[in-house]
Amino acid sequence: MLTELTKLYSDQEKKYSRELYNILNTKLRIFYDCCQKIGLEPEQYHNVYSIILRGHASTFYYDRLAGKGYDFNRMVYESRCHFETEENKQQYLSEWRETTFLRIIAMNPSVSRLECLQKLFDRLQTIQRGLSESYQEDLSLRD
């Protein structure tokens, strides 16, 4: 099973790195899906948590979590507390509020309005992942 999970995680984009817009909840959805596909049970997740990490998140794991006997939920909690700070949330919220169709058009003068609209949707969806749960609904994206 470990080999199968490692193969599924050969794409580095699936891994959590703590970089801006690299949101742990998004990476956990991928993790749960991969674990389900290979038949890994939830009580084994703590043994493979490091596979989904890269960069600073991986370093944090080996410095602060590995060998401590934490269960999976505690590892996720510690990672979230360390990397997904209030400052990050405020930055996402500011960007959410400042991202407008007119700004996208101004930043892309040679692109059609339809393409700018798609860029706006893509940008807002990326930012939305980092916002609080109250912004996760499709209505927030529409509004």
C-alpha positions in Angstrom: 0.0 0.0 0.0 2.8 2.4 0.8 4.3 1.9 -2.7 0.9 2.6 -4.3 0.4 5.7 -2.2 3.9 7.0 -3.1 3.1 6.4 -6.8 -0.1 8.4 -6.5 2.0 11.2 -4.9 4.6 11.4 -7.6 3.0 14.6 -8.8 4.5 17.3 -6.4 1.4 19.5 -6.9 -0.7 17.1 -4.9 1.6 17.6 -1.9 1.2 20.3 0.9 4.1 22.7 1.1 2.7 25.6 3.1 3.3 28.1 0.2 0.7 30.7 -0.4 -2.5 29.2 -1.9 -1.3 25.7 -1.1 -4.1 25.0 1.3 -4.0 22.0 3.7 -7.7 21.2 3.4 -7.4 20.9 -0.4 -4.4 18.6 0.0 -6.3 16.5 2.6 -9.2 16.0 0.1 -6.6 14.5 -2.3 -5.1 12.5 0.5 -8.4 11.0 1.5 -9.3 10.1 -2.1 -5.9 8.5 -2.7 -6.2 6.5 0.6 -9.6 5.3 -0.3 -8.4 4.2 -3.7 -5.7 2.0 -2.3 -7.7 0.8 0.7 -5.7 2.5 3.5 -7.7 2.6 6.7 -8.0 5.9 8.6 -6.3 4.5 11.7 -3.2 4.1 9.5 -3.1 7.7 8.1 -0.6 8.9 10.7 1.9 6.4 9.4 1.8 7.9 5.9 1.2 11.6 6.6 4.8 12.6 5.6 4.2 11.3 2.0 1.8 14.2 1.4 4.3 16.9 2.5 7.1 18.8 0.7 9.3 21.8 1.4 8.8 23.6 4.7 5.9 21.3 5.6 8.1 18.3 5.3 10.8 19.9 7.4 8.2 20.9 10.0 7.0 17.3 10.1 10.5 15.8 10.7 11.4 18.6 13.2 8.2 18.7 15.3 5.9 15.7 14.6 7.9 12.6 13.6 8.4 10.2 16.4 6.1 12.0 18.9 3.3 9.4 18.8 0.7 11.8 17.5 -2.4 10.5 15.8 -3.3 11.8 12.3 -5.7 14.4 13.5 -3.1 15.9 15.9 -0.5 16.0 13.1 -3.0 17.9 10.8 -3.9 20.2 13.7 -0.3 21.0 14.5 0.5 21.6 10.8 -2.5 23.9 10.4 -1.7 25.9 13.5 1.9 26.4 12.4 1.3 27.3 8.7 -2.2 28.6 8.3 -1.9 31.8 10.4 -4.3 34.7 10.9 -1.9 36.8 8.7 -2.4 34.4 5.8 -6.2 34.5 6.2 -6.2 38.3 6.2 -4.0 38.3 3.1 -6.4 36.0 1.3 -9.4 38.1 2.4 -7.8 41.3 1.2 -7.0 39.8 -2.1 -10.5 38.4 -2.4 -11.9 41.8 -1.9 -9.5 43.5 -4.3 -9.8 41.1 -7.1 -12.3 42.6 -9.6 -13.2 42.1 -13.2 -11.9 45.7 -14.0 -8.6 45.0 -12.4 -8.2 41.7 -14.3 -9.0 43.6 -17.6 -6.4 46.3 -16.7 -3.8 43.7 -16.0 -4.5 41.9 -19.3 -5.2 44.6 -21.9 -4.6 42.4 -24.9 -6.9 39.6 -23.7 -10.6 39.4 -24.6 -13.2 40.1 -22.0 -14.3 36.5 -22.0 -10.8 35.4 -21.3 -10.5 38.0 -18.5 -13.8 36.7 -17.0 -12.3 33.2 -17.0 -9.1 34.6 -15.4 -11.3 36.3 -12.7 -13.1 33.0 -11.9 -9.8 31.1 -11.8 -8.2 33.7 -9.5 -11.2 33.8 -7.2 -11.4 30.1 -6.9 -7.7 29.9 -6.0 -8.1 32.6 -3.3 -11.4 31.1 -2.0 -9.6 27.9 -0.9 -7.7 29.9 1.7 -10.8 31.7 3.1 -12.9 30.8 6.1 -15.7 28.3 5.7 -18.3 31.0 5.4 -16.7 31.9 2.0 -16.5 28.3 0.7 -20.0 28.3 -0.8 -20.6 28.9 -4.5 -22.8 31.8 -3.6 -19.7 33.6 -2.2 -18.0 33.1 -5.5 -21.0 34.4 -7.4 -21.4 37.4 -5.2 
